[in-house]
């Protein structure tokens, strides 16, 4: 099974630090305002997920959701959550650390498309 969402080593290290401060975490990526389509990290349950969100999988034991509209643009790509220096304009948990999560992507091959991890609607 080919995963739709991955995390870089730098991102998993940041997730570990954030988990010490906030407990269980979750990620969400919307196509909305503020930080545009940047992935945002929240304490689990702080952001309400609904039927307009799509669960892509987990990264470093954190559920990763994306708005359904945004998923339509990204469904043919494998996404990797990474970290870069700088302050985003979002409410994401990593912002006080002077870094921000970003998405890197690549297109799936035809063979990978046949073996993709299934997505599911949010709760």
C-alpha positions in Angstrom: 0.0 0.0 0.0 1.4 3.4 -1.0 1.0 6.2 1.6 -0.5 9.5 0.6 1.2 11.5 3.4 4.7 11.2 4.8 6.9 13.3 7.2 10.5 14.3 6.9 12.9 13.5 9.7 13.0 17.2 10.7 9.2 17.2 10.9 9.0 14.1 13.1 11.6 15.7 15.5 9.4 18.8 15.7 6.3 16.6 16.2 8.1 14.9 19.1 8.8 18.3 20.8 5.2 19.5 20.3 3.8 16.2 21.6 5.8 16.8 24.9 4.1 20.2 25.2 0.6 19.5 23.9 0.0 15.7 24.1 -1.6 14.0 21.1 -1.6 16.0 17.9 -3.4 16.2 14.6 -2.8 17.9 11.3 -5.2 19.7 8.9 -4.6 21.3 5.6 -7.2 23.6 4.1 -7.2 25.8 1.0 -8.5 28.7 3.0 -7.1 32.1 4.0 -4.4 32.9 6.5 -1.7 30.4 5.6 -3.3 29.3 2.4 -2.6 25.6 2.0 0.0 25.1 4.7 -0.4 22.1 7.0 -1.4 23.1 10.5 -0.7 21.2 13.7 -3.2 21.2 16.6 -3.6 19.4 19.9 -5.9 16.4 19.0 -9.5 17.5 19.1 -8.9 21.2 19.1 -10.0 21.5 15.5 -13.4 20.1 14.7 -13.3 17.7 11.7 -16.5 17.1 9.7 -17.8 15.4 6.5 -16.1 18.1 4.3 -12.7 16.9 5.5 -10.7 13.9 4.1 -8.4 11.7 6.3 -5.3 11.0 4.3 -3.5 8.8 6.8 -1.1 9.4 9.7 2.3 10.9 10.1 4.3 10.0 13.2 1.2 8.8 14.9 -0.8 11.9 14.1 -4.0 11.9 11.9 -3.7 14.1 8.9 -6.8 15.6 7.3 -7.4 17.9 4.3 -10.4 19.8 3.2 -12.3 18.0 0.5 -11.9 20.9 -2.0 -8.1 21.0 -1.4 -7.9 17.2 -1.8 -9.3 17.4 -5.3 -6.2 19.3 -6.3 -3.7 17.1 -4.5 -5.2 13.6 -4.9 -2.6 12.6 -7.5 0.4 13.6 -5.4 2.2 12.1 -2.5 2.7 14.8 0.2 5.6 15.1 2.6 5.3 17.3 5.6 8.6 19.2 6.2 9.8 22.1 8.3 11.4 25.4 7.3 12.6 28.4 9.3 10.2 31.3 9.6 7.0 32.3 11.1 3.7 31.4 9.4 0.6 33.4 9.9 -1.5 30.6 11.3 -2.6 29.1 14.6 -0.4 26.0 14.1 1.4 24.7 17.3 4.9 25.1 15.9 4.7 28.8 15.2 6.2 29.9 18.6 9.3 27.8 17.7 10.2 30.1 14.8 9.5 27.4 12.2 6.6 26.3 10.1 5.4 23.1 8.5 5.3 23.0 4.7 4.2 20.5 2.1 6.4 19.1 -0.5 4.8 17.0 -3.2 5.4 14.7 -6.1 3.1 13.0 -8.6 2.2 9.4 -8.1 3.3 6.9 -10.8 0.5 5.0 -12.6 1.6 1.9 -10.6 1.4 3.7 -7.3 -2.1 5.1 -8.2 -3.3 1.5 -8.2 -1.9 0.8 -4.8 -2.9 4.0 -2.9 -3.9 3.9 0.8 -7.7 4.6 0.8 -9.0 7.9 2.2 -12.1 8.4 4.3 -14.4 11.2 5.1 -14.0 13.1 8.4 -16.3 12.5 11.3 
